[in-house]
């Protein structure tokens, strides 16, 4: 049986080298303190994100910059899949499908806008991911498919074809892609849980901690979306949540949110920090309370990643740490750039970080 050193030694060194090129806290602070969008790009020169500074300098197009950030994250997942042995490779591939599904959902929204709502999408198709997804999916072909059946056919050979074949026509009939997107998310987590169980004991224990936080973040952002945009009846929220053993129980989160009583959830998950957070909450604003809990969970994910980097180096933890730190940093950069574009006050910007 191969040793952990032989399986993870090379990728551990390679990913730590990549992580060393990530933006420092000082650089992120320079972005946040910049007086304009143009100024915010300047600290990115000479960094691994120099490509987005060059893109904006050449085009002045923030949407093109965001597409580049999406591509950087997706390509990092694709690279990681190729660098680890089985069964870790299957788990990382399942993890990478989260980024892939986000790309596919974006393409399906464009298809829906064009073919179900009759909207012009020419100004948005240029921002599609230009490579192919993990299989052979061409997002341009998906967006340009003339019918739901043709759109599903583009996904032939992928794990998504049966869901889209069934649910895209229903989305057209109902006027909403929400159910289809929720089903794609659930399929992603079910596959992730399956591949998690195949990992050896040490890798599985590390991966479970990351997956638990991912499930919590997914559930909380889904509840915010449900309350904000969809008007879903309170007794139906549970069907849009994911259950996982180390995460906040979905039934408890749903029940607390439905009853407008989130007291105790933060304390249960975060201990003393959660109690301090609850003390500062506006009891009338569940959306704000969930948003603050989401931000704390994201900090926990970053802390877990840094703990992995400082600990045993020859496990799947190094790969998950790399992907988590990259994802959170790209999210911060995207948030800052959008805040500068919309002219948000500094206090408002920092409430999103």
C-alpha positions as CSV (number, residue, x, y, z in Angstrom):
1,X,0.0,0.0,0.0
2,X,1.4,3.4,-0.9
3,X,2.5,5.6,2.0
4,X,0.8,9.0,2.7
5,X,4.2,10.6,1.9
6,X,4.3,9.1,-1.6
7,X,0.6,9.9,-2.2
8,X,0.6,13.5,-0.9
9,X,4.2,14.6,-0.7
10,X,4.4,16.2,-4.2
11,X,1.0,17.8,-4.2
12,X,1.5,19.1,-0.7
13,X,4.6,21.0,-1.7
14,X,3.1,22.2,-4.9
15,X,-0.1,23.5,-3.3
16,X,1.8,25.1,-0.4
17,X,3.8,27.0,-3.0
18,X,0.6,28.2,-4.7
19,X,-0.9,29.2,-1.3
20,X,2.2,31.3,-0.6
21,X,1.3,33.4,-3.7
22,X,-2.2,34.3,-2.3
23,X,-2.9,37.9,-1.4
24,X,-1.8,38.9,2.0
25,X,-4.1,40.5,4.5
26,X,-2.2,43.8,3.9
27,X,-3.0,43.6,0.2
28,X,-6.6,42.8,0.8
29,X,-6.8,45.8,3.2
30,X,-5.3,48.0,0.4
31,X,-8.1,46.8,-1.9
32,X,-10.8,47.5,0.8
33,X,-9.4,51.0,1.5
34,X,-9.1,52.1,-2.1
35,X,-11.1,55.2,-3.1
36,X,-12.4,53.9,-6.4
37,X,-12.8,50.8,-8.5
38,X,-9.8,51.7,-10.7
39,X,-7.6,52.2,-7.6
40,X,-8.8,48.8,-6.2
41,X,-7.2,46.9,-9.0
42,X,-3.7,48.5,-8.5
43,X,-2.6,46.2,-5.6
44,X,-3.3,43.2,-7.8
45,X,-0.4,44.0,-10.1
46,X,2.4,41.4,-9.7
47,X,0.1,38.9,-8.0
48,X,-1.5,35.7,-9.1
49,X,-4.6,37.9,-9.9
50,X,-2.7,40.2,-12.2
51,X,-4.7,38.8,-15.1
52,X,-7.9,40.4,-13.7
53,X,-6.1,43.8,-13.3
54,X,-5.0,43.5,-16.9
55,X,-8.5,42.5,-18.0
56,X,-10.0,45.6,-16.4
57,X,-7.3,47.9,-17.7
58,X,-8.0,46.6,-21.2
59,X,-11.8,46.5,-21.1
60,X,-13.1,48.4,-18.1
61,X,-15.6,45.5,-17.8
62,X,-16.2,44.3,-14.3
63,X,-18.3,41.4,-15.5
64,X,-15.4,40.1,-17.5
65,X,-13.2,40.3,-14.4
66,X,-15.8,38.3,-12.5
67,X,-15.7,35.7,-15.2
68,X,-12.0,35.5,-14.9
69,X,-12.3,35.0,-11.1
70,X,-14.8,32.1,-11.7
71,X,-12.4,30.5,-14.2
72,X,-9.5,30.7,-11.8
73,X,-11.5,28.9,-9.1
74,X,-12.9,26.2,-11.5
75,X,-9.4,25.6,-13.0
76,X,-8.0,25.2,-9.5
77,X,-10.5,22.4,-8.8
78,X,-9.7,20.7,-12.1
79,X,-6.0,20.8,-11.4
80,X,-6.5,19.4,-7.9
81,X,-8.4,16.4,-9.3
82,X,-5.5,15.4,-11.4
83,X,-2.9,15.6,-8.6
84,X,-4.2,13.1,-6.0
85,X,-4.7,9.3,-6.1
86,X,-7.9,7.3,-5.7
87,X,-10.1,7.4,-3.7
88,X,-9.1,11.0,-2.8
89,X,-9.4,11.9,-6.5
90,X,-13.0,10.8,-6.7
91,X,-13.8,12.9,-3.6
92,X,-12.0,16.0,-5.0
93,X,-13.8,15.4,-8.3
94,X,-17.1,15.3,-6.4
95,X,-16.0,18.5,-4.6
96,X,-15.1,20.2,-7.9
97,X,-18.6,19.5,-9.2
98,X,-19.8,22.4,-6.9
99,X,-17.9,24.8,-9.1
100,X,-19.0,23.0,-12.2
101,X,-22.7,23.1,-11.2
102,X,-22.4,26.8,-10.5
103,X,-21.2,27.3,-14.1
104,X,-24.0,25.1,-15.4
105,X,-26.7,26.9,-13.4
106,X,-25.4,30.2,-14.7
107,X,-25.7,28.8,-18.3
108,X,-29.2,27.4,-17.6
109,X,-30.3,30.8,-16.3
110,X,-29.1,32.4,-19.5
111,X,-31.0,29.7,-21.5
112,X,-34.1,30.3,-19.4
113,X,-33.9,34.1,-19.9
114,X,-33.6,33.7,-23.6
115,X,-36.0,30.9,-24.4
116,X,-38.6,31.1,-21.6
117,X,-38.6,34.8,-21.0
118,X,-37.7,36.1,-24.4
119,X,-34.9,38.3,-23.2
120,X,-31.9,39.4,-25.1
121,X,-28.8,37.7,-23.6
122,X,-26.1,38.7,-26.2
123,X,-24.5,41.0,-23.7
124,X,-24.0,38.2,-21.2
125,X,-23.0,35.2,-23.2
126,X,-19.5,36.6,-23.6
127,X,-18.8,35.9,-19.9
128,X,-19.4,32.2,-20.1
129,X,-16.6,29.9,-19.0
130,X,-14.6,29.3,-22.2
131,X,-13.1,25.9,-21.4
132,X,-15.0,22.7,-21.1
133,X,-16.4,21.6,-17.8
134,X,-15.1,18.4,-16.1
135,X,-16.6,16.2,-18.8
136,X,-17.3,17.5,-22.3
137,X,-19.9,20.1,-21.6
138,X,-19.7,23.2,-23.8
139,X,-21.7,25.9,-22.0
140,X,-22.1,27.9,-25.2
141,X,-23.9,24.9,-26.8
142,X,-26.1,24.7,-23.7
143,X,-27.1,28.4,-23.8
144,X,-27.8,28.2,-27.6
145,X,-29.9,25.0,-27.5
146,X,-33.3,25.7,-29.1
147,X,-35.4,23.5,-26.8
148,X,-35.3,22.1,-23.3
149,X,-34.7,18.6,-24.9
150,X,-31.7,20.0,-26.9
151,X,-30.3,21.7,-23.8
152,X,-30.5,18.5,-21.8
153,X,-28.8,16.7,-24.7
154,X,-25.8,18.9,-24.4
155,X,-25.4,17.4,-20.9
156,X,-25.4,13.8,-22.2
157,X,-22.8,11.8,-20.4
158,X,-22.8,14.1,-17.4
159,X,-24.5,13.4,-14.0
160,X,-26.9,16.3,-14.7
161,X,-28.7,15.1,-17.9
162,X,-31.6,13.3,-16.2
163,X,-32.3,16.1,-13.8
164,X,-32.3,18.8,-16.5
165,X,-34.3,16.6,-18.9
166,X,-37.0,16.3,-16.2
167,X,-36.9,19.7,-14.6
168,X,-36.1,22.2,-17.3
169,X,-39.5,21.8,-19.0
170,X,-41.1,22.2,-15.5
171,X,-39.1,25.4,-15.0
172,X,-40.4,26.8,-18.3
173,X,-43.9,25.9,-17.3
174,X,-43.6,27.4,-13.7
175,X,-41.6,30.4,-14.7
176,X,-38.8,29.6,-12.2
177,X,-35.5,27.7,-12.2
178,X,-35.4,27.5,-8.4
179,X,-36.6,23.9,-8.1
180,X,-34.1,22.7,-10.8
181,X,-31.2,24.5,-9.1
182,X,-32.1,23.1,-5.7
183,X,-32.2,19.6,-7.2
184,X,-28.8,20.1,-8.8
185,X,-27.4,21.2,-5.4
186,X,-28.9,18.2,-3.7
187,X,-27.5,15.8,-6.3
188,X,-24.1,17.4,-5.7
189,X,-24.2,16.8,-2.0
190,X,-25.5,13.3,-2.3
191,X,-22.5,12.4,-4.5
192,X,-20.1,14.2,-2.2
193,X,-21.3,12.2,0.8
194,X,-21.0,9.0,-1.2
195,X,-17.4,9.6,-2.1
196,X,-16.6,10.8,1.4
197,X,-17.5,7.4,2.8
198,X,-14.9,5.8,0.5
199,X,-11.9,7.8,1.9
200,X,-9.5,6.1,4.3
201,X,-10.1,6.9,8.0
202,X,-7.5,9.8,8.4
203,X,-8.6,11.5,5.1
204,X,-12.3,11.0,5.9
205,X,-12.0,12.6,9.4
206,X,-10.3,15.7,7.8
207,X,-12.8,15.9,4.9
208,X,-15.8,15.6,7.2
209,X,-14.9,18.9,9.0
210,X,-14.8,20.8,5.7
211,X,-18.0,19.2,4.4
212,X,-19.9,20.0,7.6
213,X,-19.1,23.7,7.3
214,X,-19.9,23.6,3.6
215,X,-23.3,22.1,4.4
216,X,-24.0,24.8,7.1
217,X,-23.1,27.6,4.7
218,X,-25.2,26.1,1.9
219,X,-28.2,25.8,4.2
220,X,-28.0,29.3,5.6
221,X,-27.5,30.9,2.2
222,X,-30.5,28.9,0.9
223,X,-32.7,30.1,3.8
224,X,-31.6,33.7,3.1
225,X,-32.6,33.2,-0.6
226,X,-35.9,31.6,0.3
227,X,-36.9,34.4,2.6
228,X,-35.6,37.2,0.4
229,X,-36.7,36.2,-3.1
230,X,-39.0,33.3,-3.3
231,X,-41.8,33.6,-0.7
232,X,-41.6,29.9,0.1
233,X,-44.1,28.9,2.8
234,X,-42.4,28.3,6.1
235,X,-43.5,24.7,6.3
236,X,-41.7,23.9,3.0
237,X,-38.3,25.3,3.9
238,X,-37.0,21.9,5.2
239,X,-37.1,20.3,1.7
240,X,-34.4,22.8,0.5
241,X,-31.9,22.0,3.3
242,X,-29.2,19.4,3.4
243,X,-28.7,17.0,6.3
244,X,-25.1,16.0,7.3
245,X,-24.0,14.6,10.6
246,X,-21.5,17.2,11.6
247,X,-23.5,20.2,10.4
248,X,-26.3,22.1,12.1
249,X,-29.2,19.7,11.9
250,X,-31.4,20.8,9.0
251,X,-34.6,20.3,11.0
252,X,-33.4,22.5,13.8
253,X,-32.3,25.3,11.4
254,X,-35.6,25.1,9.5
255,X,-37.7,25.1,12.7
256,X,-35.8,28.0,14.2
257,X,-36.0,30.0,11.1
258,X,-39.7,29.3,10.5
259,X,-40.5,30.4,14.0
260,X,-38.4,33.5,13.7
261,X,-36.3,32.2,16.7
262,X,-32.6,31.7,15.9
263,X,-31.6,32.1,19.5
264,X,-29.3,29.3,20.6
265,X,-28.2,28.2,17.1
266,X,-25.1,30.4,17.0
267,X,-24.2,29.4,20.5
268,X,-24.6,25.7,19.8
269,X,-22.4,25.9,16.7
270,X,-19.8,28.5,17.8
271,X,-19.8,28.4,21.6
272,X,-18.7,31.6,23.4
273,X,-18.3,33.4,20.1
274,X,-21.9,32.5,19.1
275,X,-23.2,33.9,22.4
276,X,-21.4,37.1,21.8
277,X,-22.7,37.2,18.3
278,X,-26.3,36.7,19.5
279,X,-26.0,39.6,22.0
280,X,-25.4,42.0,19.1
281,X,-28.2,40.7,16.8
282,X,-31.3,42.6,15.9
283,X,-34.0,40.2,17.0
284,X,-36.3,41.5,14.3
285,X,-34.1,40.8,11.4
286,X,-33.6,37.1,10.7
287,X,-31.9,37.7,7.4
288,X,-29.2,39.8,9.0
289,X,-28.8,37.3,11.8
290,X,-28.3,34.4,9.3
291,X,-25.9,36.6,7.2
292,X,-23.7,37.2,10.3
293,X,-23.8,33.4,11.1
294,X,-22.8,32.7,7.5
295,X,-19.8,35.1,7.8
296,X,-18.7,33.4,11.0
297,X,-18.9,30.0,9.4
298,X,-16.8,31.2,6.5
299,X,-14.2,32.3,9.0
300,X,-14.3,28.8,10.6
301,X,-13.7,27.3,7.2
302,X,-10.6,29.5,6.7
303,X,-9.4,28.7,10.3
304,X,-9.9,24.9,9.5
305,X,-7.8,25.4,6.3
306,X,-5.0,27.1,8.2
307,X,-5.1,24.4,10.8
308,X,-4.6,21.8,8.1
309,X,-1.6,23.7,6.7
310,X,0.0,23.9,10.1
311,X,-0.6,20.2,10.9
312,X,0.1,16.8,9.3
313,X,1.0,17.7,5.7
314,X,0.3,14.3,4.0
315,X,-3.4,14.0,3.8
316,X,-6.3,15.3,1.7
317,X,-6.4,18.2,4.1
318,X,-3.8,20.1,2.1
319,X,-6.0,20.0,-1.1
320,X,-9.1,21.0,0.8
321,X,-7.2,23.8,2.5
322,X,-6.0,25.1,-0.8
323,X,-9.4,25.1,-2.4
324,X,-11.1,26.7,0.7
325,X,-8.5,29.5,1.0
326,X,-8.7,30.2,-2.7
327,X,-12.5,30.2,-2.8
328,X,-12.8,32.6,0.2
329,X,-10.1,34.9,-1.1
330,X,-11.7,35.2,-4.5
331,X,-15.0,35.8,-2.8
332,X,-13.5,38.6,-0.8
333,X,-11.9,40.2,-3.9
334,X,-15.2,39.9,-5.8
335,X,-17.0,41.5,-2.9
336,X,-14.6,44.4,-2.6
337,X,-14.6,45.1,-6.4
338,X,-18.4,45.1,-6.5
339,X,-18.6,47.4,-3.5
340,X,-16.3,49.9,-5.2
341,X,-18.3,49.7,-8.4
342,X,-21.5,50.5,-6.5
343,X,-19.9,53.0,-4.2
344,X,-20.7,51.3,-0.9
345,X,-19.5,52.9,2.3
346,X,-16.6,51.3,4.0
347,X,-18.7,50.1,6.9
348,X,-21.2,48.5,4.6
349,X,-18.4,46.8,2.6
350,X,-16.9,45.3,5.7
351,X,-20.2,43.9,6.8
352,X,-20.0,41.6,3.7
353,X,-16.5,40.3,4.4
